[in-house]
Amino acid sequence: MSQFEITHFEDRVEALIAAYRSLLSDYDALKKAHEDEQARNRETRERLNGVIERIRALEAEADNA
C-alpha cells in the first residue's frame, strides 16, 4: 500500500467513527425520548383509571339512592 492509500484509509476510518458516534448520540436521545413517552403514557393511564373508578363510584352511589 502506498502512503496515499493508507492516508485515505485512515480518513475513511475516522469518518466512520465520527458517523458511529453521531448515530450513537441520536440513538441515546431517541431512547430517552421513548422512555419519557412511556412514563407519560403510564401516568395518563393511571389518571384515566382514577377517573373511571370515580365514575363507577358515582354510578354505584346513584344506583343506591
N, C-alpha and C positions, 0 to 999 in steps of 0.2 A: 504494500500500500504506500502510495506517495504521501507526502506531508499534507498536500491539499485534500486528499480523500479523508485523512484522519481528522483534519480540522472540520471538514464538512460533517463527518460522523459525530464529532463532539458537539457541534452546534445543534444538530438534529436531536441528539440525546437531551441536551439542555432544554430545547423547545418542548420535547415530550414531557420532561419532568415538570416544566412550568405549566403545561396543559393539565397534567395529572393533579398538581396542587390546586389549580383553579377549579377543576371538576370536584375535587375532594371538598373544597370550601363550599361550592354550590350544593353538594350533597348534604353537608352538615347543616347548612341553612335550611334546606328543604326538610330535612329530618326534624329539625327544631320546629319549623312551621307546622309540620304534620302532628307532632306531639302536642303543640299548643292547640291545634284544632281538635284533637281528640279530647283534651281536657275541657275545652269549651262545650263539646258535644256531651260529655259526661255531666257537666254542670247543668246544661239545658235539659237533659233527660231527667236529672234529679228534680229540677224545678217543675218540670211538666208532671212528673209523678206526684209531687206535692199538690199541685193544682187538681189533679184527678182525684186524689184522696179527699181533698176538701169538698169537691163536687159530690163525691159519693156520700160523704158525711152529711152534707146538706140535703141530698135526696133521701137518705135514711131518716133524717130529722123531719123532713116534710111528710114522709110516709107515716111516721108515728104521731104526727099532730092531727 
